[in-house]
């Protein structure tokens, strides 16, 4: 069970803090090693605290098609995609990954949006809809493998080759040490090559142990956050808020302009048609530290706002919304007295 997983992680040096929700390891005391492994080998991050919502029933594809930005009517079992939940005015609620199975859709959602999305989805189920909504978060576990050697590690564990498969495609496989199948999804959740594993909670400790035994370096939430910011995955309450829409967040891969009506569609279509995006999310390589919420300037002109900040092995780095008219990649800016350069982001490019 999940308690066994926590005990196993503690024995490997995991540090937990009350600030991290639901018992997520903040660090394994090896942050530098884990960052290096994410570039040259493979790390494993525990994402069990992320929400997993299951939508089943005959109308499931149509239902989710009408609630989010991507086109679900064209998807087949074994496929998947990223999609965004937005308000009626196209403000971002959450970036989710949808996994299409033979009889359901599994959504991986942000930890602090799980309850909100459950309530939102339930609100839009009408009496005639053949839809069932279930929260699988407490009965399952999720781990992400991140790094170039992710595929090699899975091969060691007897998993069929999944390399060169489309993003979010997935398979149910039996890992050598387990009789119950584990779902393996192409994609690490970040801009780096990798895979996401979803299993029953009673398998969590064994699966984690096998991943580490076969070469994955355990990484805590602090490493995930550094990688998230450096690679440009927008996060709730930072880049994904009611101040911004998916076009501003540059989540273009999640938006279908060919599908019919959905919540927020009119606003998104209008912004796209009339080139109405006034700011966009970029990375900013900095010469010093910056505060979240700090103003980004060019000379005396305000051109943006910092939404996330971290210190990487390459130096201080921020995510910021920058005014479209000011420019993009290569732009020289300042955050207070600190100089910066706008750079592209792997997750968004």
JOMO-V83673 format. One record per residue. PSI is psi as a letter, one per 30 degrees, with the letter a starting at -180 (NA if undefined). OMEGA is omega in whole degrees, 0 to 359 (none if undefined). Layout:
psi=PSI omega=OMEGA
psi=PSI omega=OMEGA
This chain:
psi=l omega=183
psi=e omega=177
psi=e omega=176
psi=e omega=179
psi=e omega=180
psi=e omega=179
psi=e omega=178
psi=e omega=179
psi=e omega=178
psi=e omega=179
psi=f omega=179
psi=g omega=175
psi=g omega=181
psi=k omega=176
psi=k omega=179
psi=k omega=173
psi=l omega=180
psi=f omega=180
psi=f omega=179
psi=k omega=189
psi=k omega=168
psi=h omega=171
psi=h omega=178
psi=k omega=177
psi=k omega=178
psi=f omega=180
psi=l omega=171
psi=g omega=181
psi=g omega=185
psi=h omega=190
psi=e omega=181
psi=e omega=178
psi=e omega=181
psi=e omega=178
psi=e omega=178
psi=e omega=180
psi=e omega=178
psi=f omega=179
psi=e omega=188
psi=f omega=183
psi=c omega=179
psi=k omega=173
psi=l omega=174
psi=k omega=178
psi=k omega=177
psi=j omega=178
psi=g omega=182
psi=f omega=179
psi=f omega=174
psi=l omega=181
psi=k omega=174
psi=j omega=184
psi=k omega=181
psi=k omega=175
psi=j omega=179
psi=l omega=183
psi=l omega=187
psi=e omega=185
psi=g omega=190
psi=e omega=181
psi=e omega=179
psi=e omega=182
psi=e omega=182
psi=e omega=175
psi=e omega=183
psi=f omega=184
psi=f omega=189
psi=l omega=192
psi=f omega=185
psi=l omega=185
psi=j omega=182
psi=f omega=183
psi=f omega=182
psi=f omega=186
psi=k omega=180
psi=l omega=174
psi=k omega=184
psi=f omega=179
psi=l omega=178
psi=l omega=180
psi=l omega=167
psi=k omega=179
psi=l omega=183
psi=k omega=169
psi=k omega=181
psi=l omega=175
psi=l omega=179
psi=f omega=176
psi=g omega=174
psi=g omega=172
psi=k omega=189
psi=k omega=173
psi=e omega=179
psi=l omega=170
psi=k omega=184
psi=l omega=172
psi=k omega=182
psi=k omega=182
psi=j omega=185
psi=j omega=177
psi=a omega=182
psi=e omega=186
psi=g omega=181
psi=l omega=170
psi=k omega=176
psi=k omega=179
psi=k omega=170
psi=j omega=186
psi=l omega=182
psi=k omega=184
psi=e omega=184
psi=g omega=175
psi=f omega=184
psi=e omega=183
psi=e omega=180
psi=e omega=181
psi=e omega=175
psi=e omega=180
psi=e omega=180
psi=e omega=180
psi=e omega=180
psi=e omega=181
psi=e omega=184
psi=g omega=173
psi=j omega=181
psi=l omega=186
psi=e omega=182
psi=f omega=182
psi=k omega=175
psi=i omega=186
psi=k omega=171
psi=k omega=183
psi=k omega=183
psi=k omega=176
psi=j omega=181
psi=g omega=189
psi=e omega=185
psi=f omega=182
psi=g omega=181
psi=l omega=176
psi=l omega=180
psi=k omega=176
psi=k omega=175
psi=k omega=171
psi=k omega=184
psi=k omega=176
psi=l omega=186
psi=f omega=183
psi=g omega=182
psi=e omega=180
psi=e omega=179
psi=e omega=180
psi=e omega=180
psi=e omega=177
psi=e omega=177
psi=f omega=183
psi=g omega=176
psi=g omega=180
psi=k omega=178
psi=l omega=182
psi=k omega=178
psi=g omega=181
psi=k omega=180
psi=g omega=174
psi=l omega=182
psi=l omega=178
psi=k omega=177
psi=g omega=170
psi=l omega=190
psi=l omega=178
psi=k omega=168
psi=k omega=183
psi=l omega=174
psi=j omega=176
psi=k omega=190
psi=e omega=185
psi=f omega=185
psi=k omega=175
psi=e omega=180
psi=k omega=183
psi=l omega=176
psi=k omega=178
psi=k omega=180
psi=k omega=184
psi=k omega=177
psi=k omega=180
psi=k omega=183
psi=f omega=188
psi=f omega=178
psi=a omega=181
psi=f omega=180
psi=k omega=177
psi=k omega=179
psi=a omega=184
psi=l omega=176
psi=k omega=181
psi=k omega=177
psi=k omega=183
psi=l omega=173
psi=k omega=182
psi=e omega=182
psi=f omega=176
psi=f omega=193
psi=e omega=183
psi=e omega=181
psi=e omega=180
psi=e omega=178
psi=e omega=180
psi=e omega=179
psi=e omega=179
psi=e omega=180
psi=e omega=180
psi=e omega=182
psi=g omega=169
psi=f omega=179
psi=k omega=177
psi=k omega=181
psi=k omega=181
psi=k omega=180
psi=a omega=183
psi=e omega=180
psi=e omega=177
psi=e omega=178
psi=e omega=182
psi=e omega=178
psi=e omega=179
psi=e omega=179
psi=e omega=182
psi=e omega=183
psi=e omega=183
psi=f omega=171
psi=g omega=174
psi=j omega=180
psi=k omega=183
psi=l omega=177
psi=k omega=181
psi=g omega=176
psi=d omega=177
psi=f omega=181
psi=j omega=181
psi=a omega=178
psi=g omega=173
psi=f omega=190
psi=l omega=176
psi=l omega=185
psi=f omega=177
psi=e omega=177
psi=e omega=178
psi=f omega=179
psi=h omega=177
psi=h omega=187
psi=f omega=181
psi=f omega=181
psi=f omega=188
psi=k omega=173
psi=k omega=177
psi=f omega=182
psi=f omega=183
psi=l omega=180
psi=a omega=185
psi=k omega=172
psi=l omega=181
psi=k omega=179
psi=f omega=187
psi=e omega=183
psi=e omega=180
psi=e omega=181
psi=e omega=179
psi=e omega=180
psi=e omega=178
psi=e omega=180
psi=e omega=183
psi=e omega=186
psi=g omega=177
psi=h omega=187
psi=g omega=180
psi=j omega=187
psi=f omega=179
psi=l omega=181
psi=l omega=181
psi=k omega=179
psi=l omega=169
psi=l omega=176
psi=j omega=175
psi=k omega=190
psi=l omega=177
psi=f omega=179
psi=a omega=184
psi=l omega=178
psi=l omega=178
psi=k omega=172
psi=k omega=183
psi=f omega=181
psi=l omega=181
psi=k omega=174
psi=k omega=185
psi=l omega=166
psi=j omega=187
psi=b omega=178
psi=f omega=187
psi=k omega=175
psi=k omega=183
psi=f omega=181
psi=a omega=181
psi=k omega=177
psi=k omega=180
psi=f omega=177
psi=l omega=180
psi=k omega=175
psi=l omega=172
psi=j omega=182
psi=l omega=176
psi=f omega=175
psi=g omega=180
psi=a omega=181
psi=k omega=185
psi=k omega=182
psi=l omega=164
psi=k omega=182
psi=k omega=170
psi=k omega=183
psi=k omega=178
psi=k omega=184
psi=e omega=182
psi=f omega=180
psi=f omega=181
psi=a omega=183
psi=b omega=184
psi=k omega=178
psi=f omega=181
psi=k omega=177
psi=k omega=184
psi=l omega=174
psi=k omega=171
psi=j omega=190
psi=b omega=179
psi=f omega=185
psi=k omega=178
psi=l omega=180
psi=l omega=176
psi=k omega=180
psi=k omega=182
psi=l omega=178
psi=l omega=185
psi=k omega=184
psi=e omega=183
psi=f omega=184
psi=f omega=182
psi=NA omega=none
